Amino acid sequence: MKNFIEKHPFWFSLLFTIIVMQILGFVVAVLGRVLGLPDLVMRTSAMGVIAIVSLIFIWRIGWWKDAGFVSTTQNVYALTVPLIFIFFPLVFFGTVKMEPQRASLFLMAVLFTGISEEAVFRGLFIRAFLPRGKWQAVLIPAVFFAAAHIVQSLGGAMSLGDNLVQIANAFFYGVMMGAVRLRVNNVWPLIILHALIDMFWVTTGLPDGVITMEQIPLSIYLIEWVPYILAAVYLMNKPIAATIDEQPAGIKNTQIAASTV
């Protein structure tokens, strides 16, 4: 399996995104609907199953540490931008009241989402593309991360306009978090930040229809997207801390290049 992933990272990432991140979640959601589970419980269960399957897969192929599941965090300052923008939705869109039980389910859902999406898009996929260079390792997983959100409008969960904004937001976020991941070499802080960011988004007025994403002026999004890109460019010009076969990626890529001469 590892040989296939390293030889064909694009096709592997495409298949994994479709089969695990989309079809598996859809199957669990359908089962939940058949069982009569509430919509939020159904979605939380789907994200929980995806998270567990993704973690098991990474562990089974022996990429646990290479995917960023380590105990130390390097270059902690690289977490500054995502840490600051945790509060972006609260500052601009305020909060809404939510029942404790509903809030607990949302917390579980965003935690499972953070685990699955960071483990896959900033862990597994970055490791798959890293032998081909750090720019591919950041940009291509960011494209898959953005594309994975297309189903929101297909399933009727949101309007097409809202979905397009969400896809753009996911891409810029994915580029920034990918650059952070290469610098800190630890996916755990990214999981926590991702869950917190999602939690603050779902507790704003947006989900309850107070305002939709497509109604928000582009200037508001640029306040978020421009720092994302600037931070990514800055971090990508720094030495990376991510590993290949548990060796620093720079050293390993030099060995790979030398072996092909």
C-alpha positions in Angstrom: 0.0 0.0 0.0 2.8 2.5 0.9 4.5 1.8 -2.5 1.2 2.7 -4.3 0.7 5.8 -2.2 4.3 7.1 -2.8 4.2 6.3 -6.6 0.6 7.6 -7.1 -0.1 10.1 -4.4 -2.7 12.0 -6.5 -4.8 8.9 -7.3 -4.5 7.6 -3.8 -5.7 11.0 -2.3 -8.5 11.1 -4.8 -9.7 7.6 -4.0 -9.3 8.1 -0.2 -11.3 11.4 -0.4 -14.1 9.8 -2.3 -14.3 6.4 -0.5 -13.5 7.3 3.1 -14.3 11.0 3.4 -17.4 11.0 1.3 -18.9 7.5 0.6 -18.2 6.2 4.1 -19.8 9.2 5.7 -22.8 9.0 3.3 -23.3 5.3 4.2 -23.2 6.0 7.9 -25.6 9.0 7.5 -28.0 6.8 5.5 -27.9 4.2 8.2 -28.6 6.8 10.8 -31.6 8.1 8.8 -32.9 4.6 8.5 -32.6 4.2 12.3 -34.4 7.4 12.8 -31.6 9.3 14.4 -31.8 13.1 14.6 -29.8 14.9 11.9 -27.1 16.2 14.2 -26.6 12.8 15.8 -26.4 11.2 12.4 -23.8 13.7 11.2 -21.8 13.4 14.4 -21.8 9.6 14.1 -20.6 9.9 10.4 -17.7 12.1 11.4 -16.8 9.8 14.3 -16.6 6.8 12.0 -14.5 8.7 9.4 -12.1 9.8 12.1 -11.7 6.3 13.5 -11.2 4.7 10.1 -8.7 7.4 9.1 -6.6 7.0 12.2 -6.5 3.2 11.9 -5.4 3.5 8.3 -2.6 5.9 9.1 -1.4 3.6 12.0 -1.7 0.4 9.9 0.6 1.7 7.1 3.2 2.9 9.6 2.9 6.6 9.0 1.7 7.6 12.5 4.7 9.8 13.2 5.2 11.0 9.7 1.6 12.1 9.7 2.4 14.4 12.6 1.2 12.3 15.6 4.1 13.1 17.8 4.6 14.5 21.3 6.7 17.6 20.5 5.8 20.8 18.7 8.6 22.6 16.8 8.5 26.3 15.9 5.4 27.0 18.0 5.2 30.6 16.7 3.9 29.1 13.4 0.5 28.6 15.2 0.0 32.3 15.7 -2.2 33.0 12.7 -4.7 30.1 13.1 -4.8 30.9 16.9 -5.7 34.5 16.2 -8.4 33.6 13.7 -10.1 31.2 16.0 -12.2 34.2 17.1 -12.8 35.6 13.6 -16.5 34.4 13.4 -17.3 35.6 16.9 -15.9 39.1 16.2 -17.8 39.6 13.0 -21.0 37.6 13.4 -21.7 37.3 17.1 -23.2 34.3 18.8 -26.6 32.6 19.1 -28.2 30.8 22.1 -28.0 27.0 22.0 -29.4 24.3 24.2 -26.7 22.4 26.3 -27.5 19.1 24.6 -27.2 20.5 21.1 -24.0 22.3 22.0 -22.5 19.1 23.3 -23.3 17.3 20.1 -21.8 20.2 18.1 -18.7 19.9 20.2 -18.4 16.2 19.5 -19.0 16.8 15.8 -16.4 19.5 15.3 -13.9 17.4 17.4 -14.4 14.4 15.1 -14.2 16.7 12.1 -10.9 18.2 13.3 -9.4 14.8 13.9 -10.5 13.3 10.6 -9.7 16.3 8.3 -6.4 17.2 9.9 -5.2 13.6 10.1 -6.1 13.1 6.4 -5.4 16.4 4.7 -2.6 17.8 6.8 -1.3 14.4 8.0 -1.7 11.5 5.5 -1.9 13.5 2.3 1.0 15.8 3.1 3.1 12.8 3.9 2.1 11.2 0.6 3.1 14.3 -1.5 6.1 15.4 0.6 8.7 13.4 -1.3 7.7 15.5 -4.4 8.4 18.7 -2.7 6.9 21.0 0.0 4.8 23.0 -2.4 3.0 20.0 -3.8 2.6 18.7 -0.2 0.7 21.9 0.8 -1.2 22.9 -2.4 -2.5 19.6 -3.6 -4.0 18.5 -0.3 -5.5 21.9 0.1 -7.3 21.4 -3.3 -8.6 18.0 -2.1 -9.7 19.6 1.2 -11.6 22.3 -0.7 -13.1 19.8 -3.1 -14.3 17.6 -0.2 -16.7 20.4 0.7 -18.6 20.3 -2.6 -21.1 17.8 -1.4 -22.6 20.4 1.0 -24.6 21.9 -1.7 -25.2 18.6 -3.5 -26.8 17.2 -0.4 -28.9 20.3 0.2 -27.1 21.2 3.4 -26.5 24.7 2.1 -27.1 26.8 -1.0 -24.7 26.8 -4.0 -23.6 30.3 -3.2 -22.8 29.5 0.4 -21.0 26.3 -0.7 -18.8 28.2 -3.2 -17.7 30.6 -0.4 -17.1 27.6 1.9 -14.9 25.9 -0.8 -12.8 29.0 -1.3 -12.5 29.4 2.5 -11.4 25.8 2.8 -8.7 26.2 0.2 -7.1 29.2 1.7 -7.4 27.7 5.2 -5.9 24.4 3.9 -2.9 26.2 2.3 -2.2 28.1 5.6 -2.6 25.0 7.8 -0.5 22.9 5.5 2.3 25.4 5.8 1.9 25.4 9.5 2.0 21.6 9.6 5.3 21.5 7.7 6.8 23.9 10.2 5.5 22.5 13.5 5.6 18.8 12.6 2.7 18.1 15.0 -0.9 17.6 13.9 -2.4 17.6 17.4 -2.4 21.4 17.8 -4.0 21.7 14.3 -6.7 19.3 15.3 -7.5 21.4 18.4 -7.4 24.7 16.5 -9.6 23.2 13.7 -12.2 22.0 16.2 -12.3 25.4 18.0 -12.6 27.3 14.7 -15.4 25.1 13.5 -17.1 25.4 16.9 -17.1 29.1 16.8 -18.4 29.1 13.3 -21.4 26.9 14.2 -22.2 29.0 17.3 -22.5 32.2 15.2 -25.7 33.5 13.6 -24.8 31.9 10.3 -26.2 28.3 10.8 -29.5 29.7 12.1 -30.1 31.8 9.0 -29.4 35.2 10.6 -27.0 35.8 7.7 -25.7 33.5 5.0 -22.1 33.2 3.9 -22.8 34.5 0.4 -24.3 37.7 1.9 -21.1 38.5 3.7 -19.0 41.2 1.9 -15.9 39.9 0.2 -13.9 42.4 2.2 -14.7 40.5 5.4 -13.3 37.3 3.9 -10.2 39.1 2.7 -9.5 40.1 6.3 -9.1 36.3 6.9 -7.7 35.1 3.6 -4.9 37.6 3.1 -3.2 36.8 6.4 -3.7 33.1 5.6 -1.8 33.4 2.3 0.9 35.7 3.7 1.5 33.4 6.7 1.7 30.4 4.3 4.2 32.1 2.0 6.3 33.2 5.0 6.4 29.7 6.5 7.0 28.0 3.2 10.2 30.0 2.9 11.4 28.5 6.2 13.0 25.1 6.7 10.4 22.4 7.2 10.2 20.2 10.2 8.0 17.4 8.7 9.5 13.9 8.3 9.7 11.2 5.7 10.3 7.7 7.2 10.8 9.6 10.5 13.8 11.5 9.0 13.8 15.2 8.3 12.2 15.7 4.9 15.0 17.8 3.6 17.6 15.0 4.3 15.3 12.3 3.0 14.5 14.2 -0.2 18.2 14.7 -0.8 18.7 10.9 -0.5 15.8 10.2 -2.8 17.2 12.6 -5.4 20.7 11.2 -5.1 19.4 7.6 -5.6 17.7 8.6 -8.9 20.8 10.2 -10.4 
